[in-house]
Amino acid sequence: MAESLGWAVRMVFAAVFATSAFGKLTARQAARDALLAFGIGARWVPAAAWVVPVAEAFVALGLLLPVTGLPAAATGILLLSIFTVAVAVQLLRGNHPSCACFGAADVAPIGPLTLVRNGVLLTLGCAVMATAVRYPSLPSPLPADRAALITVGVAVVTVQIWQGLALRRIRRAQSSTAPAVALPSQLPVGTIAPEFDLAAAPGIPATLSGLLADGRPQVLLFLHHGCSPCRQVAGELGVWRRKLHGQADITVIGSGTLQDNALWSEEYGIARYLVQQYKEVAERYAVRGTPTGVRIGSDGRIATGLAIGGAAIRALLSESQHDGSTGFDIENLMHHTGIQPPPAQQ
């Protein structure tokens, strides 16, 4: 009975790592994005994106053989421990990146429940190691029919978990891309700015409340790496950042993958950027295209109308340079200066 229980625990632990390795190997982009979000340098991401799933595959396969059972269990505990520490560090910094632990089927942001889940898995791993020490010859003494039954059962559960994660991702994608009904043309100045929680560059808060925690207003710029006017605006951000002298922070909100945004942000020296999966945040701010900017006051309220196009964004940043506390109406500014916003690019 004890040997059967030990075999079952070992199979569950192996199934978790097999699912994780399969998810990362079949969703390479999601795995790379997760590594970038957790602070791995861009130059090390390609190698790490292979090392991690290969190590997980070793754990899953190693637990099936008596000779590799103990080192495989130790490797699994080590991987879980490193990941748990990384999650704790990100949460302490106020970041909530997606771990993509099981590939593209699991792209939810990390949170306290991630630590709880890892604690359960670490406890399971310690039990697996204990059984590997106590019964070093497992799985050979286990009757073949019982071992086959347990293995098939664990495999079925693994497939069900994977399908459930994939179905949840599809439903989230459908809800995120569903057309919004009766969106306002602009959010009124003075209203509370919509909160968000996005994938973030290393060291950058992932939420609006986190961005405002230092008491400075935020200029949110919705840019896309494939948009030529956006690249023109991005090339000027270094100059504007120096001109603002800390009176306001400039934060870029892009879309697509963290890797794509990391590459072009490095090219233009953009240190503060967040990434939305689709257009979920842009729609909440009534942003129809890029480039578009809006200023959020230190009190968390909309401080300006939308600045659409490069000229309007420059006017927005120029006004922010002279006023570090209160907002202004970009429409009135453009009316008095004669600036007309160009059509926004999608």
Secondary structure, DSSP 8 states (H G I E B T S, - for coil): -HHHHHHHHHHHHHHHHHHHHHHHHH-HHHHHHHHHHTT--TTTHHHHHHHHHHHHHHHHHHTTSTTTHHHHHHHHHHHHHHHHHHHHHHHHTT---B--TTGGG---B--HHHHHHHHHHHHHHHHHHHHHHH-TTTTTTS-HHHHHHHHHHHHHHHHHHHHHHHHHHHHHHHHHHS--SS--SS--TTSB----B-EE-TTS-SBHHHHGGGS--EEEEE--TT-HHHHHHHHHHHHHHHHHTTSSEEEEEEES-HHHHHHHHHHHT--SEEEESSSHHHHHTT--SBSEEEEE-TTSBB-S--EESHHHHHHHHHHHHH-SS----HHHHHHHHT------B-
